[in-house]
Amino acid sequence: MQISPSVRAAMVPDENPMHPDFTSIYLVGPKGGQSLTIDSGEAIDRYQWFLRGYLAATEQAEIGIATITHHHADHSGNLKWAREFLQAEVAIPDGGRRLLKGRIPREVRPLKDGDVIDLGGGVRVSVIATPGHSVDSLSYYLEDEGVLFTGDTLLGSSTTTVWDLGLYRRSLARLLALPNLKVICPGHGKIVHDPRERLQMYVNHRNQRERQILGVLEEGKPLSSWEIMLRLYPEIDRRLRRAADNNVRSHLEQLVDEGRVAEQPGTPRRARSKARIQRDVEHVRQRDLVIRKARRLEAAQRRQEIRAQENPPSEQWARPPRYELA
């Protein structure tokens, strides 16, 4: 999908309730030159197949740089693959190596606030630090064409989850102040063609949610974040309850920091014994080994099926029928 003269989107349909409509991989750069990819999807075949198919059918360019908006696996899962199979340089948020352990090649390019990625042909992409959804969230801005890439800082079809509300609000204010803003390309969901209105809607939504939380607490009864969440989101998809609770807690943490809400300490569960921790770690390790083995077997099966199409059905015939004119 063409977004602007230098921006294309490979929009992968997604059924995850946290990722409404689409998960998008963006390609930025002049046609026929080196391109920048922004995000790469999860480390599952359909994202790789979709991107490969898009590149083969549509693009007249190679991937020069593969970068991400933040470390979450649904955005960064294919960085190693992009390096190995597309020979792309991999760029990540500065200081993000520890958050991306196991998902990146040895050599990466760090990106920090204020950096500019020059793709040639007058295409220059600015890097903007926009923490809040995650600690390392970056946005990318192609100012000449008015295209902003927000990852999960702003979504196309819903609101997002927030890790640090104070940082997040400051990030929204910074994006609202960008000059020449025409379109937002989110990590998930539809392309946003009313960018300032949508950013302001996010600001208003957070302000409204804060008022709602304070309104519930004004009733006088101490409540947990989960109890508040159930009051505020009575009809939410049950699969999104944890995400909604995280957002409520981010509001409560800011309100506590500001002295507007008092927190009664909770009682943590008894710490697990070292032996229990070791058993749990080993369980996870064994589970991951089984998953990796299953993936290898699945890949081997696909290769075998392809080879079977290339050769005669020797498993069916010791000596196949032969034909001649009657």
N, C-alpha and C positions, 0 to 999 in steps of 0.2 A: 504493500500500500504506500503510495507516494504522499508524503506529508508536506514537504516543501521542496524547492529545487535540489537541496542537498541531503534530504532526510527521507528514508524509507523505513517501513515497519513490517516485521514479520510477526504477525499476531497469531499466537498459538491458542486454540480453544482450550478452556480449562474448566473442570468440574468442581474444583476445590471451593468450598463456600468462602474461604478467605481470599480467593482470587477470582472475583466475579468476571464473567465474560471471557476475558483473554489474559494471557501472560505474554508480554511483548518483548521482542528483541529488536533493537533499533540499529540501523546502519546509517552512518553519517559520513559524507564525503562526496567529492565530485565524481560523477559517473566516469568509469574508465580509469580511476586512480585508486589510491590506497584508501580503504574505508576504516572507520572506527565502529566497533560494535559496543553498544551500551546494554549490559546485562546479557545473560546467556541461558537462562532457564535452569531447571533442575537437571541433575545428572541422570536423566532417563532418556531412552532412545528417541521418544517422539520429538523432543526439543532438538536433538541433533539431526534427526531426519528432516524435520521441518526446515531448519536453517540450511542444511545442505541442499534440500530441494529448492529453496528460495534462491540460494546463491547460484545454483545451476540454471534455473529457469529465468531468473530476472536480472541478476546483477552482472555487470560488466567490469567488475573490480575485485581485487583481492582484499582480504581482511588484514589490515596492517596492525591494528591495535585492538585488543579485546579488553574492555574495562567493565566496571560494575558500579552500581549506585550504593551498595552496601553489602555486608558479608553474608546475609541470610542465604541459605542453600538454594532457595528457589530463584535466586538471581546470580549466584556465583558457581553453581554446580558444574558448569562445563568449561571452566577456565583452563584446566589441564588439557582437556580435549581440544580446545581452540588452539592451544600451543602445539600439540602433537599433530593434529590432522589439518589444521589450517595455517600452520606456521606463523601464527599471530604473536606479536609482542603482547604480554599481559601487563596491565596496569591496575593497581588496587589503591584504595584509600591509604594514605600515609599512616603507618602504625597498625595496619590491619593484618599483618602477617600472622599474628597469633590467633586472630579470629578466623582465619582461613586455613588453618592447619590441615594438611592432607588434600586441599583442593586447588593448590597453585603450584606451578613449576618452581624450580629453584631460583631462577632469575625473574624478577618482576620490577616494574617501574612504579615508584610511589607517586601518588597524586595528592596535592594539598590545596587548600583554599587559595585562590588567586592564580593557579597555574593555567596556562593556555595550551591547548593541543592544536597545533597547526597541521592541517591535513592537505595543504596545498590548494591551489586554485582559488585562494581567497577564503577558504572555509576554516574558521578558527573557533574552537569550542572552549569556553571558559569553565573552570571548575569552581564550584561554590560549595563550601561546607554548610550542610543543613542538618545538624544533629537534632535528635528528638525522637523520631521513629526508632532509630538505633544510634549507638554511640558514634558510628563512623559514616553516617549517611552523607552522600554527596549528591548534588544536582549538577547538571551540565547545561550550559546556555549557549546557543548559537544566536547571538544578538542580532547579526545582520538579517537573519530570516525570522527572528522573533520566536524561536522554538526552544522551549524549556523541557528538560528531561528530569523528572522528579523521583523516579523509583517508587518507593512506598511512602514518601513524604506527602504526596497527594495522589489519590487513586482516581480512576475515571468513572467508577460506578458506585462508590460507597465512601464512607470515612475510613480512616486508618487506625492502626494501633499505635500507642505512644509509650516510649520508654521513659523519657524525661520531658514533662510538660512545659517547664520553664524554657528549656532549650528549644523545644518544638515551636512554641509561640513566637520566639525570636526569629526562628528560621522562616516561619510563614510571613512575618513582617518584612524580612529581607527580600523574599521572593516577590512580595507585593510591590516593592519599590523598584523592581527591574524596569529599565526603559525598553520600549518597543516590543513588549510582550504580546504575542498574538495567539500562541497555541501551546498547550501543555501535553507532553507525551508521558503518561504515567506508566508505572511498572505493570499494573494490572488494570483492566477495564478499558472503556472507550476513550478515544482521543478527546481532549477538552478544548473546545473552541471559544469558550468564554472564560479565559484564564483568570482575570482579575476578580470577576464575580465568584468563581469557584474558590479561589483562595480566600476571599472575604467570607464566603459561606463557611469555610473550615474554621476561620477565626470566630465567627458568630456561633458556630456549633459548640466549640470548646467553652465559650463564655456561657452559653445556655446550659451546657452540661454541668458547669460549676454551680450555677444558680440552682439547678435541680438537686444536686447533691446537698447543698446547704439547706434547701427546703426540706429534704427528708430528715436531715439531722436536727432541724429546728423543732421537730416533734418531741425531742427530748430524750429519746431512748438511744443508748449506745448501740451501734450496729457495726457489723463487719463489712468489708468491701463487697463480699459476695451477697450479703443481705441487701445492701444498697443497690447492687447491680440488678438483682431480681425485681426490685421495686421500679427501677428506671427502664428495664428492658423486659417487661412481662411476656412479650410474644416473640422474643428473639429466637432464631434457630439455635437449638440446644448445642449444636456443634460450635457455636460462636460464643458461648458463655465465658470461657476462659479468657478469650480476647477482650470481651466487654469488661470483665473483672479487672484485667490489667489496666484498661483505660481509667476505670474508676479509681484504682489505687494510685495511678499517676496524678490524678487530680487531688486525692487526699494527701499525698506526700507534699505537693506544693502548698496546699492549705495549711498543713502542719508546719512547714518551714516558715510560712508567713504569720504563724501564730493565730490563725483564724479557726483552727480546729485542734482539739486536744486528742492525743492518742493514748489509749489504755494499752499497756504492753500485753502482748499475747504470750501464750505458753507453748514453746516449741516442743515437738515430740522428742523423746529421748534419742540421743545420738546413737547411730548404729555402731555396733562393735566393729573392730578392725576386721575380724573374721567375716562378718556379714558384708562389709564393704568389699572385701576381696572376692567373696562369692558373687556379689552383684556385678563387679567389674568383669569377672571371668564369664559370667552369664552373657553380658553384653558382647564380650569379645567373641564367644562361641557363636552367638546369634549373627554377628557381623560376618564371621567366616562363612556361615551357612548361606547368608544372602549373597556374598561375593561368589561363592561356588555356584549357586543357582544362576547367577548372571552369566558366569563363564559357560556353564552348561547350555544356557539358552542361546548364547552367541555361537557356541559350537554347533548346536542343532540347526541354527539358521544357515551356517556355512555348509553343513552337510546337506541341507535341503537344496541349496543353490548348486552344490556339486552334483547332486542327484539329477538335476535338470540338464546338466551338461554331458551326461554319460548314459549309455544304454541301460535298460532295466535288468542288469545281470542278476539281481536278487530274485527275479521272477522266472528267468529262463536260463537253464544250463546251455541250451542250444535254441535260439529263437527261431520261429517259423521263417521260412524264406519263400519268396514269391517269384513266379515267372509267368510269362504269357501262356494262356491255355491253348 
